[in-house]
Amino acid sequence: MKNSNHISIEKVNAFYGDHHVLKDVTVGFPRKQITAIIGPSGCGKSTLLKCLNRLIDLTDGARVSGKIIVDGIDVLNNSIDITDVRRKMGLLPQKPNPLPMSIYDNVAYGPRIHGIKDKKKLDETVEKYLRIGGLWEEVKDRLKSPANKLSIGQQQRLCLARGLAVEPEIILCDEPTSALDPVSSQHIEQQLLKLKNDYTIVIVTHNIHQAMRLADYVIHLYLGELVEHGPANEVLENPKEERTRAYINGTFLADVKEDQEINLKGNVCPYNFVYAKQALHALAKGKILKVIVDDPIAVTEVPRGMEADGHEVVSVKQQNKTDWEIIIRKQS
């Protein structure tokens, strides 16, 4: 039997100033399944995620219209308590952001805010969610150690445990493995597959292979528009729309000719962004720059920086196991 939608969005439009980022998006997110939002960089994936828990409210000049219905409540209604909305939706960000305190206190932080003071109850809560996050066996003997002493992969699993400790119904993941090594990425993916038995999960990913591994349902966005959505096996194996087929097959840029290519392999952020910006500065408006990177963080940070500067990120495509190409059209 098909699960009903846990989240339903109706005619959602989002703007950053005059920039129309999401355009009349109407789609549902099935309950207790993993929904992957896919599409090239700059298509509105992260913006859609931020609309779900109203984090978009924190961006100057941003505005949203339409409806986002969660358990029968429109979260865009200004009369509701935004804190309750965000408690219902745990967020796993792209980069781990542990609080400047111990491993134990990171997980206990949310429950304490929500009124749990009993030491035994807190101990049980911390152990429970560190186990669910797949981290308990690695840290059980050093719970009072600073969280920032953990590896990046362990920090991300700690952030997952911290988010779950406030008992949300929905887990939102914004490219949660893009900054991680392959082993840590696999840990996170394995935990998400287990968690969908109890939570509705929405993951933004630029990695089509990750979507294939994880997703039960897929939403494809392009330039702020909903191109296609449906069960993952249908969308990923037999897409109805040509734009979806092109994106999945990596042939999105067959008709785009770059005017300059720079190879930034071996550079890390922010240097690769600075070098790419310098190269783009030397080009005329409307020209195309192709950037090759092998730094996982650059895959998302370079496009985001370019978009913030007002340029168009035409596509981000994986070339092989380590290398990515980013295609940018100069706009000013």
C-alpha positions as CSV (number, residue, x, y, z in Angstrom):
1,M,0.0,0.0,0.0
2,K,1.3,3.5,-0.9
3,N,2.3,5.8,1.9
4,S,0.4,9.1,2.1
5,N,2.3,12.3,1.7
6,H,3.8,13.7,4.9
7,I,4.6,17.0,3.3
8,S,2.5,18.6,0.5
9,I,3.6,21.8,-1.2
10,E,1.3,23.8,-3.4
11,K,2.3,26.5,-5.8
12,V,5.4,27.5,-3.9
13,N,7.3,30.5,-5.2
14,A,10.5,31.8,-3.7
15,F,12.4,35.0,-4.4
16,Y,15.7,36.4,-3.3
17,G,15.1,40.1,-4.0
18,D,14.0,40.2,-7.7
19,H,15.5,36.7,-8.4
20,H,12.7,34.2,-8.9
21,V,14.2,31.0,-7.5
22,L,11.3,28.6,-7.2
23,K,8.4,28.8,-9.7
24,D,5.0,27.4,-8.9
25,V,6.3,24.2,-7.4
26,T,3.6,21.7,-6.4
27,V,4.7,18.3,-5.2
28,G,4.4,15.8,-2.3
29,F,6.9,14.0,-0.1
30,P,5.9,10.5,0.9
31,R,5.8,9.5,4.6
32,K,8.6,7.4,5.9
33,Q,10.5,7.3,2.6
34,I,13.6,8.9,1.4
35,T,12.9,11.7,-1.1
36,A,15.9,12.9,-3.1
37,I,15.8,16.4,-4.7
38,I,18.1,16.4,-7.7
39,G,19.1,18.8,-10.4
40,P,22.0,21.0,-11.5
41,S,23.5,23.6,-9.2
42,G,21.4,26.7,-8.9
43,C,18.2,25.0,-9.7
44,G,16.6,25.7,-6.3
45,K,17.2,22.4,-4.4
46,S,18.5,23.9,-1.2
47,T,16.0,26.8,-1.4
48,L,13.2,24.3,-1.5
49,L,14.7,22.5,1.6
50,K,15.0,25.8,3.5
51,C,11.3,26.6,2.7
52,L,10.2,23.4,4.4
53,N,11.6,24.4,7.9
54,R,11.3,28.2,7.3
55,L,15.1,28.7,7.5
56,I,14.7,30.8,4.4
57,D,13.2,33.4,6.7
58,L,16.8,34.1,7.9
59,T,17.9,35.2,4.4
60,D,17.7,39.0,3.8
61,G,15.4,39.8,1.0
62,A,13.9,36.3,0.7
63,R,10.1,35.8,0.4
64,V,8.0,32.8,-0.2
65,S,4.4,32.3,-1.3
66,G,2.1,29.3,-1.6
67,K,1.4,26.5,0.9
68,I,3.5,23.9,2.6
69,I,1.3,21.5,4.5
70,V,2.8,19.3,7.2
71,D,0.4,17.1,9.1
72,G,-2.4,19.3,8.0
73,I,-0.7,22.6,9.1
74,D,0.5,25.2,6.6
75,V,4.0,26.0,7.9
76,L,4.1,29.2,5.8
77,N,1.2,30.6,7.8
78,N,2.8,33.5,9.8
79,S,0.5,32.8,12.8
80,I,2.3,29.5,13.6
81,D,5.2,29.0,16.0
82,I,8.3,28.6,13.8
83,T,10.2,26.9,16.7
84,D,7.6,24.1,16.6
85,V,8.1,23.8,12.8
86,R,11.8,23.5,13.1
87,R,11.6,21.0,16.0
88,K,9.4,18.8,13.8
89,M,12.2,18.9,11.1
90,G,15.7,17.9,12.1
91,L,18.4,19.4,9.8
92,L,21.6,17.6,8.7
93,P,23.7,20.3,7.0
94,Q,26.3,20.0,4.3
95,K,29.1,20.8,6.8
96,P,29.1,19.4,10.4
97,N,28.4,22.1,12.9
98,P,29.0,20.6,16.4
99,L,28.4,23.0,19.3
100,P,31.5,24.1,21.2
101,M,30.9,21.7,24.0
102,S,31.4,18.0,24.8
103,I,30.0,15.1,22.8
104,Y,27.5,14.4,25.5
105,D,26.4,18.0,25.8
106,N,25.9,18.2,22.1
107,V,23.3,15.5,22.1
108,A,21.7,16.6,25.5
109,Y,21.4,20.2,24.3
110,G,18.1,20.0,22.6
111,P,16.4,17.7,25.2
112,R,17.6,20.1,28.0
113,I,16.0,23.1,26.2
114,H,12.8,21.2,25.9
115,G,12.7,20.6,29.7
116,I,14.5,17.3,30.4
117,K,16.6,17.8,33.5
118,D,16.8,14.3,35.0
119,K,20.4,13.0,34.7
120,K,19.3,9.3,34.2
121,K,16.9,10.3,31.4
122,L,19.5,12.5,29.7
123,D,22.0,9.6,29.9
124,E,19.5,7.3,28.3
125,T,18.7,9.8,25.6
126,V,22.3,10.5,24.7
127,E,23.1,6.8,24.4
128,K,20.0,6.1,22.4
129,Y,20.6,8.7,19.8
130,L,24.4,8.2,19.6
131,R,23.5,4.5,18.8
132,I,21.0,5.6,16.2
133,G,23.6,7.9,14.7
134,G,26.0,5.0,14.5
135,L,28.5,6.7,16.8
136,W,28.1,5.2,20.3
137,E,30.7,2.4,20.2
138,E,33.3,4.9,19.0
139,V,32.7,7.6,21.6
140,K,31.1,5.9,24.7
141,D,34.4,6.1,26.6
142,R,35.0,9.8,25.9
143,L,31.6,11.4,26.1
144,K,33.1,14.4,28.0
145,S,35.7,15.1,25.2
146,P,35.2,18.2,23.0
147,A,33.0,17.4,20.0
148,N,35.4,19.3,17.7
149,K,38.1,16.7,18.4
150,L,36.1,14.2,16.4
151,S,36.8,13.5,12.8
152,I,34.7,15.3,10.2
153,G,32.8,12.1,9.5
154,Q,32.2,11.5,13.2
155,Q,31.1,15.1,13.7
156,Q,28.5,14.7,11.0
157,R,27.1,11.6,12.7
158,L,27.1,13.5,16.0
159,C,25.0,16.3,14.3
160,L,22.6,13.6,13.1
161,A,22.3,12.3,16.7
162,R,21.8,15.8,18.0
163,G,19.1,16.5,15.5
164,L,17.3,13.3,16.3
165,A,17.4,13.9,20.1
166,V,14.7,16.5,19.9
167,E,12.5,13.8,18.4
168,P,11.6,15.3,15.0
169,E,9.3,13.6,12.5
170,I,11.2,14.7,9.4
171,I,14.9,14.7,8.7
172,L,16.1,17.3,6.1
173,C,19.6,16.6,4.6
174,D,21.4,19.3,2.6
175,E,24.1,17.5,0.7
176,P,25.1,15.8,3.9
177,T,28.0,13.8,2.6
178,S,29.6,16.3,0.1
179,A,32.4,17.3,2.6
180,L,33.0,13.7,3.8
181,D,35.4,11.0,2.7
182,P,33.9,7.8,1.1
183,V,33.9,5.8,4.3
184,S,32.2,8.5,6.3
185,S,29.7,9.0,3.5
186,Q,28.9,5.4,3.5
187,H,28.2,5.5,7.3
188,I,25.8,8.4,6.9
189,E,24.0,6.7,4.0
190,Q,23.6,3.5,6.0
191,Q,22.1,5.4,8.9
192,L,19.7,7.2,6.6
193,L,18.5,3.9,5.1
194,K,17.8,2.6,8.7
195,L,16.1,5.8,9.8
196,K,13.5,5.8,7.1
197,N,11.6,3.1,9.0
198,D,10.8,5.8,11.6
199,Y,11.3,9.2,9.8
200,T,10.4,11.0,6.6
201,I,13.7,11.9,5.0
202,V,14.3,14.6,2.4
203,I,17.8,14.8,0.9
204,V,19.3,17.4,-1.5
205,T,22.1,15.8,-3.5
206,H,24.2,16.7,-6.5
207,N,25.3,13.1,-6.7
208,I,23.0,11.1,-9.0
209,H,24.6,7.8,-7.8
210,Q,23.7,8.7,-4.2
211,A,20.1,9.3,-5.3
212,M,20.1,5.9,-6.9
213,R,21.4,4.3,-3.7
214,L,19.1,6.0,-1.3
215,A,15.9,7.4,-2.8
216,D,12.4,5.9,-2.8
217,Y,11.1,9.0,-4.4
218,V,12.8,11.6,-6.7
219,I,12.0,15.3,-7.4
220,H,13.9,16.8,-10.3
221,L,14.2,20.6,-10.4
222,Y,15.7,22.8,-13.2
223,L,15.9,26.6,-13.0
224,G,13.4,26.7,-10.2
225,E,10.8,24.6,-12.1
226,L,9.6,21.1,-11.2
227,V,10.5,19.0,-14.2
228,E,9.5,15.5,-13.0
229,H,8.8,13.6,-9.9
230,G,7.8,10.1,-8.9
231,P,9.0,6.7,-7.5
232,A,12.8,6.6,-7.8
233,N,12.9,3.5,-10.0
234,E,10.6,5.2,-12.5
235,V,12.3,8.6,-12.6
236,L,15.9,7.3,-12.5
237,E,15.6,4.3,-14.8
238,N,12.8,5.5,-17.2
239,P,12.4,9.2,-17.0
240,K,9.5,10.7,-18.9
241,E,11.2,14.1,-19.5
242,E,14.1,14.7,-21.8
243,R,15.7,17.1,-19.4
244,T,15.7,14.5,-16.6
245,R,17.2,11.9,-19.0
246,A,19.9,14.4,-20.0
247,Y,20.7,15.2,-16.4
248,I,20.9,11.6,-15.3
249,N,23.1,10.6,-18.3
250,G,25.4,13.6,-17.9
251,T,24.7,14.9,-21.4
252,F,23.2,18.2,-20.1
253,L,25.8,20.3,-21.8
254,A,26.1,18.8,-25.2
255,D,25.2,22.1,-26.8
256,V,27.3,24.4,-24.6
257,K,30.8,25.4,-25.8
258,E,33.2,26.7,-23.1
259,D,35.3,29.8,-23.9
260,Q,38.0,28.9,-21.3
261,E,38.9,26.0,-19.1
262,I,40.9,26.1,-15.9
263,N,42.2,23.0,-14.0
264,L,42.1,23.7,-10.3
265,K,42.8,20.1,-9.1
266,G,45.0,20.1,-6.0
267,N,43.5,23.4,-4.7
268,V,41.1,23.6,-1.8
269,C,38.5,26.2,-0.8
270,P,38.6,29.1,-0.8
271,Y,41.5,29.2,-3.2
272,N,39.8,27.4,-6.0
273,F,36.9,29.9,-5.8
274,V,39.3,32.8,-5.9
275,Y,41.2,31.4,-8.9
276,A,37.9,30.7,-10.7
277,K,36.6,34.2,-9.9
278,Q,39.8,35.7,-11.4
279,A,39.5,33.6,-14.6
280,L,35.9,34.6,-15.0
281,H,36.7,38.3,-14.4
282,A,38.9,38.2,-17.5
283,L,36.1,37.0,-19.7
284,A,33.4,39.1,-21.4
285,K,29.8,39.0,-20.3
286,G,28.0,35.9,-21.6
287,K,31.2,33.8,-22.0
288,I,31.5,30.3,-20.6
289,L,34.1,29.2,-18.1
290,K,34.7,25.5,-17.4
291,V,36.4,24.7,-14.0
292,I,37.8,21.3,-13.1
293,V,38.1,20.6,-9.3
294,D,38.8,17.6,-7.2
295,D,38.0,19.1,-3.8
296,P,34.6,17.8,-2.6
297,I,33.8,21.0,-0.8
298,A,34.4,23.0,-4.0
299,V,31.7,21.1,-5.8
300,T,29.1,23.0,-3.9
301,E,31.0,26.1,-2.6
302,V,32.4,27.3,-5.9
303,P,28.9,27.3,-7.6
304,R,27.3,28.9,-4.5
305,G,30.0,31.7,-4.5
306,M,29.5,32.3,-8.3
307,E,25.7,32.5,-7.9
308,A,26.2,34.9,-5.0
309,D,28.2,37.1,-7.4
310,G,25.4,37.1,-9.8
311,H,26.7,34.6,-12.4
312,E,24.8,31.6,-13.8
313,V,26.0,28.1,-12.9
314,V,25.0,26.2,-16.0
315,S,25.9,22.7,-14.6
316,V,27.9,20.7,-12.2
317,K,28.9,17.2,-13.5
318,Q,31.1,14.4,-12.2
319,Q,33.8,13.4,-14.7
320,N,35.2,10.4,-12.7
321,K,35.7,9.2,-9.1
322,T,37.6,12.3,-8.1
323,D,37.0,15.1,-10.6
324,W,34.1,17.4,-11.3
325,E,33.5,20.0,-13.9
326,I,31.6,23.2,-13.1
327,I,30.3,25.3,-16.0
328,I,29.7,29.0,-15.3
329,R,28.3,31.7,-17.6
330,K,29.5,35.2,-16.8
331,Q,26.5,37.5,-16.2
332,S,28.1,40.9,-15.4
